Amino acid sequence: MPLAIPQTKPKPVLSLFDAVNVSLGSIIGAGIFVVIGAATALAGPAVFLSVLIAGTVAMLTGLASADLSRMFPRSGGAYTFASEASSNFFGFIVGIVWIFSNIVAGATVAVGFGYYLALLAPAIPIKASAAMLTLLATAIHLGGVKDSSRLNNVLVALKILILLFFAVTAIFFFKFSNFEPFAPFGLGGVVAGAATIFFAYAGFARVSVIADEVKDAARNVPRAIIISILLSTFIYVVVSVAAVGVAGYLILANSNSPLADAIDLEGLGFGFTLVSIGALIATATVILASILGISRVISAMALNGDLPSIAGEIDEKSGVPKKAILVGGSFVLLLIFLADLPSLAYISSFSLLLYYVAINLSGLRLLKEKRIWPLLGFLSCLFLMLSLPLSSWAIGLAVVAIASGAYGAARLFRK
């Protein structure tokens, strides 16, 4: 009996609905349960305007990403776009930084899951629950993308329902007086709030990373990107208005769990537990999305010759890159136990914007007749990058330097 030859590409099995939920699973994470407080501290009751500004910035890059996904409907996301627009070197740098940042983000979110779970079950060690979640997410992905997509669809629906439940119940406790003064910190505060909220949109282009697994990718990947940004913006606006209307901006601004505190003011005894469950579900979907994305970029780079080819092999039975999944899950797991997450987490914000900058630069090079969106996207991302602390630039540029050295060493070794 002849040996089975590994597939070079996974089979397209995800529908438009699945693809939208991949992006929503990445976007609507635990951040909205926390970051709304930090943004309100900057913008005041006008925080929903900050949400709209952040959503607009995300949409500018989203439009460029959608057009590039239509042009190159294959896995890899910005790694693929950068390689096509410039060179393998530029693509390699973008790919490595993206992989590293998602490993850091995945480990950070997993530990966040541990903290949320400790609120409900204090006896469970935080890092132990973070590790168990990572192992579970890795195992789920090893079973195949269709099974993991079904679970993701259910979890995304549950967390959206919890957020909408909060918004609907807020109607009965809403106080218009909580919106006075409307913008106590002026336009500058609203813009600063937008920079804070923007990072709650991380992941809207995640679906472009798994384009090979989406049916009719040239049509459905761009649609999924745009739909996910519109839906998440709508949900964020509704939640932010509801939170201010119930609790007022001063309570939200001084809270580490703003939505939980807001729903407590509604007098619902189960409110804190409900929001905590919502945060647990949100972090779980982000971990699923992180390991999915990490493994697919590793696989795309391996198939392109930028990483060892063994990492790109597609399992014949499950149709997924099992070795890449194991590598991604293992690095997230190691980082949970070995790294100082607060200091490493700076790379997430820098590399996220670097990823979007790479998309927009690729769009400027490749989208000859639609350069307005990547131009505006590039300028808006650059503006937000300049607002980051120097420490995030230092860590981000160090990773770029290491990736550049690795690329050069690999080329010398091949010769």
C-alpha positions in Angstrom: 0.0 0.0 0.0 1.6 3.3 -1.1 2.3 5.9 1.6 -0.1 8.9 1.7 1.5 12.0 0.4 0.9 15.0 2.7 -1.3 17.8 1.2 0.5 21.0 0.3 -2.6 23.1 1.1 -5.6 22.6 3.4 -9.0 22.1 2.0 -11.5 25.0 1.9 -14.3 24.0 4.3 -15.3 27.3 6.1 -18.3 29.2 5.0 -18.7 33.0 5.1 -20.5 32.6 8.4 -17.5 30.7 9.8 -15.1 33.2 8.4 -16.9 36.1 10.0 -16.9 34.3 13.4 -13.1 33.7 13.1 -12.6 37.5 13.0 -15.2 38.2 15.6 -13.6 35.6 17.9 -10.4 37.6 17.6 -11.9 41.1 17.9 -14.5 40.7 20.7 -12.2 39.4 23.4 -11.8 40.2 27.1 -10.7 43.7 26.1 -14.1 45.1 25.8 -14.9 43.9 29.4 -12.0 46.0 30.7 -10.8 48.5 28.1 -14.1 50.4 28.1 -13.1 51.7 31.6 -9.7 53.0 30.5 -11.2 54.6 27.4 -13.9 56.3 29.4 -11.3 57.8 31.8 -9.9 59.6 28.7 -13.0 60.5 26.7 -15.7 60.8 29.4 -19.3 60.1 28.3 -18.3 60.7 24.7 -16.5 57.4 24.7 -18.8 56.0 22.0 -17.3 58.6 19.7 -13.9 57.1 20.5 -15.4 53.8 19.5 -16.5 55.2 16.2 -13.1 56.8 15.5 -11.3 53.5 16.3 -13.7 51.6 14.2 -13.1 54.0 11.3 -9.3 53.5 11.6 -9.8 49.8 11.6 -12.1 50.0 8.6 -9.5 51.9 6.6 -7.0 49.1 7.0 -9.8 46.6 6.7 -10.6 47.9 3.2 -7.0 47.6 2.1 -6.8 44.1 3.6 -10.1 43.1 1.9 -8.8 44.3 -1.5 -5.5 42.5 -1.0 -7.3 39.3 0.1 -9.3 39.5 -3.1 -6.1 39.8 -5.1 -4.2 37.1 -3.2 -6.8 34.6 -1.8 -4.4 32.4 0.0 -3.2 31.9 3.6 -0.6 34.1 5.3 -2.3 37.5 5.6 0.2 40.4 5.8 3.1 37.9 5.4 1.8 37.0 2.0 0.9 40.6 1.0 4.3 41.9 2.1 6.1 39.1 0.2 4.2 39.9 -3.0 4.5 43.7 -2.7 8.2 43.9 -1.8 10.4 40.9 -1.1 10.8 37.7 0.8 12.9 39.5 3.3 10.1 42.0 4.1 7.5 39.3 4.2 9.8 37.2 6.5 10.2 40.1 9.0 6.4 40.7 9.0 5.7 37.0 9.5 8.1 36.5 12.4 7.0 39.6 14.2 3.3 38.6 13.8 4.0 35.1 15.1 5.9 36.3 18.1 3.3 39.0 19.0 0.5 36.4 18.8 2.4 34.0 21.0 2.8 36.8 23.5 -0.8 37.9 23.2 -2.0 34.3 23.5 0.0 33.7 26.7 -1.2 37.1 28.1 -4.9 36.3 27.3 -4.5 32.8 28.8 -3.3 34.2 32.0 -6.2 36.7 31.9 -8.5 33.7 31.7 -6.9 32.4 34.8 -7.6 35.6 36.7 -11.2 35.6 35.6 -11.6 32.0 36.6 -10.1 32.7 39.9 -12.9 35.2 40.7 -15.4 32.3 40.3 -13.2 29.5 41.6 -10.4 30.9 43.8 -8.9 27.4 44.5 -7.7 26.9 41.0 -4.1 28.3 40.4 -4.1 31.0 37.7 -1.3 29.7 35.6 -2.6 26.1 35.9 -6.0 27.1 34.4 -4.2 29.2 31.7 -2.1 26.2 30.8 -5.2 23.9 30.7 -7.0 26.3 28.4 -4.0 26.5 26.0 -3.7 22.7 25.9 -7.4 22.3 25.3 -7.3 24.9 22.5 -4.4 23.1 20.9 -6.1 19.8 21.1 -9.3 21.2 19.5 -7.3 22.6 16.6 -5.6 19.2 16.0 -9.0 17.7 15.4 -9.6 19.8 12.3 -10.6 23.4 11.4 -14.3 22.5 10.9 -14.7 21.2 14.4 -12.8 24.1 16.0 -14.9 26.5 13.8 -18.1 25.0 15.1 -17.0 25.5 18.7 -15.8 29.0 17.9 -19.2 29.9 16.4 -21.0 28.8 19.6 -18.6 30.7 21.8 -18.9 33.9 19.7 -22.7 33.7 19.8 -22.7 33.3 23.6 -20.4 36.2 24.3 -22.3 38.5 22.0 -25.6 37.5 23.6 -24.2 38.3 27.1 -23.0 41.8 25.8 -26.4 42.4 24.2 -28.2 41.2 27.4 -26.2 43.8 29.3 -27.2 46.5 26.8 -30.9 45.6 26.8 -31.3 45.5 30.6 -29.5 48.9 30.7 -32.6 50.4 29.1 -34.5 50.1 32.4 -31.8 51.8 34.4 -30.6 54.4 31.9 -29.9 57.9 33.1 -29.4 60.6 30.4 -27.9 62.9 33.1 -24.8 60.6 33.1 -23.9 62.1 29.7 -23.4 65.6 31.2 -20.8 67.0 30.7 -20.6 65.2 27.4 -16.9 65.6 26.6 -15.2 66.9 29.7 -11.7 66.3 28.3 -12.4 67.8 24.9 -11.5 66.4 21.5 -8.1 65.4 22.6 -9.6 63.1 25.2 -11.9 61.5 22.6 -9.0 60.8 20.3 -6.9 59.4 23.2 -9.9 57.2 24.0 -9.9 56.0 20.4 -6.3 55.0 20.6 -7.1 52.9 23.6 -10.2 51.3 22.1 -8.4 50.6 18.8 -6.6 47.6 20.4 -10.0 46.1 21.1 -10.3 45.7 17.3 -7.2 43.5 17.1 -7.8 40.5 14.9 -10.2 41.8 12.2 -7.8 40.6 9.5 -7.2 37.2 11.2 -9.4 35.5 8.6 -7.0 36.5 5.8 -4.3 34.3 7.6 -6.5 31.2 6.9 -7.7 32.1 3.4 -6.9 28.6 2.1 -9.5 27.1 4.4 -12.3 29.5 3.4 -14.7 28.5 0.5 -14.5 31.0 -2.4 -11.8 32.9 -0.5 -11.6 35.7 -3.1 -15.1 36.7 -2.2 -15.7 35.5 1.4 -12.5 36.7 3.0 -13.0 40.3 2.1 -16.6 40.1 3.1 -15.8 38.6 6.4 -13.3 41.4 7.2 -15.7 44.2 6.5 -18.7 42.5 8.2 -16.7 41.7 11.3 -15.6 45.3 11.7 -19.1 46.6 11.2 -20.7 44.2 13.7 -18.0 44.7 16.3 -18.3 48.5 16.0 -22.1 48.3 16.4 -21.7 46.1 19.5 -19.0 48.3 21.0 -21.1 51.4 20.5 -24.2 49.9 22.1 -22.2 48.5 25.1 -20.3 51.8 25.7 -23.6 53.9 25.6 -25.3 51.4 27.9 -22.4 51.4 30.4 -22.2 55.2 30.6 -26.0 55.4 30.8 -26.2 53.0 33.8 -23.0 53.8 35.7 -21.7 57.2 34.6 -18.2 57.8 33.4 -16.6 58.4 36.8 -17.5 54.9 38.1 -16.4 53.3 34.8 -13.1 55.2 34.7 -12.1 54.0 38.2 -13.0 50.4 37.7 -11.0 47.3 36.8 -14.2 45.5 35.9 -16.4 48.3 34.4 -19.1 46.1 32.8 -19.4 44.0 36.0 -19.7 47.1 38.1 -22.3 48.6 35.7 -24.5 45.5 35.7 -24.3 45.3 39.5 -25.9 48.8 39.6 -28.9 47.3 37.8 -29.5 45.2 40.9 -29.2 41.9 39.1 -27.8 39.4 41.6 -26.2 37.3 38.9 -24.8 40.2 37.0 -21.2 39.9 38.2 -21.2 36.2 37.5 -22.7 36.6 34.1 -20.1 39.2 33.0 -17.3 37.0 34.4 -18.6 34.1 32.3 -18.7 36.4 29.3 -15.1 37.4 29.9 -14.1 33.7 30.2 -15.8 32.9 26.9 -14.2 35.9 25.3 -10.7 34.9 26.4 -11.3 31.3 25.2 -12.2 32.5 21.7 -9.1 34.7 21.5 -6.9 31.7 22.5 -8.5 29.6 19.8 -8.0 32.4 17.2 -4.4 33.0 18.4 -3.3 29.4 18.0 -5.2 29.1 14.7 -3.4 32.2 13.3 0.0 31.3 14.6 -0.1 27.8 13.1 -1.3 29.0 9.7 1.4 31.7 9.3 4.0 29.2 10.4 2.6 26.8 7.8 2.5 29.5 5.0 6.1 30.5 5.7 7.2 26.9 5.7 5.5 26.2 2.4 7.1 29.3 0.9 10.6 28.1 2.1 11.0 30.7 4.8 10.8 28.2 7.6 11.6 24.4 7.7 9.3 22.6 5.3 8.3 20.1 7.9 6.3 22.8 9.7 4.1 23.3 6.7 3.0 19.7 6.2 -0.8 19.3 6.1 -2.1 16.1 7.8 -4.0 14.0 5.3 -6.7 13.0 7.7 -7.5 16.2 9.6 -6.5 18.6 6.8 -4.6 20.9 9.2 -0.9 21.6 9.8 -0.5 19.5 13.0 3.2 20.2 13.5 2.6 24.0 13.2 -0.3 23.8 15.6 1.9 21.9 18.2 4.7 24.4 17.8 2.4 27.4 18.3 0.6 25.9 21.3 3.9 24.8 22.8 5.4 28.3 22.6 2.3 29.9 24.2 2.4 27.3 27.0 6.1 27.9 27.7 5.6 31.7 27.8 2.8 31.3 30.4 5.3 29.8 32.8 8.7 31.2 31.8 8.2 34.8 30.8 7.5 38.1 32.5 4.3 38.8 30.6 3.8 42.5 31.5 7.2 43.5 30.1 6.8 41.3 26.9 3.2 42.4 26.3 4.5 45.8 25.0 5.3 44.0 21.7 1.6 43.2 21.1 0.6 46.8 20.5 3.6 47.7 18.5 3.5 44.5 16.3 -0.2 44.9 15.8 0.3 48.3 14.3 3.3 47.1 12.4 1.2 44.3 10.9 -1.4 46.9 9.8 1.3 49.2 8.5 2.6 46.3 6.4 -0.9 45.7 5.0 -1.2 49.3 4.0 2.2 49.6 2.5 1.5 46.5 0.5 -1.8 48.1 -0.6 0.0 51.2 -1.7 2.3 49.1 -3.9 -0.2 46.7 -5.3 -3.6 48.4 -5.4 -3.0 50.8 -8.3 -6.5 52.2 -8.5 -7.5 52.0 -4.8 -4.6 53.7 -3.1 -6.7 56.1 -1.0 -7.7 53.4 1.6 -4.2 52.1 2.3 -2.8 55.6 2.3 -5.3 56.7 5.0 -4.9 53.4 6.8 -1.1 53.9 6.8 -1.3 57.4 8.1 -3.8 56.6 10.9 -1.7 53.5 12.0 1.5 55.6 12.0 -0.3 58.2 14.1 -1.2 55.6 16.7 2.3 54.1 16.6 3.7 57.5 17.5 1.5 57.5 20.6 3.1 54.3 22.0 5.7 54.4 24.8 9.4 54.2 23.8 9.6 50.8 25.6 7.2 49.3 23.1 9.3 50.6 20.2 12.5 49.2 21.8 11.0 45.7 22.2 9.4 45.7 18.8 12.5 46.9 17.0 14.6 44.3 18.9 12.4 41.6 17.5 12.7 43.0 14.0 16.5 43.0 14.4 16.6 39.4 15.6 14.3 38.4 12.7 16.6 40.2 10.2 19.6 38.4 11.7 17.9 35.1 11.4 16.9 35.7 7.8 20.5 36.6 6.9 22.0 33.6 8.8 19.5 31.3 7.0 20.5 32.6 3.6 24.2 32.2 4.4 23.7 28.6 5.7 21.9 27.7 2.4 24.8 28.9 0.4 
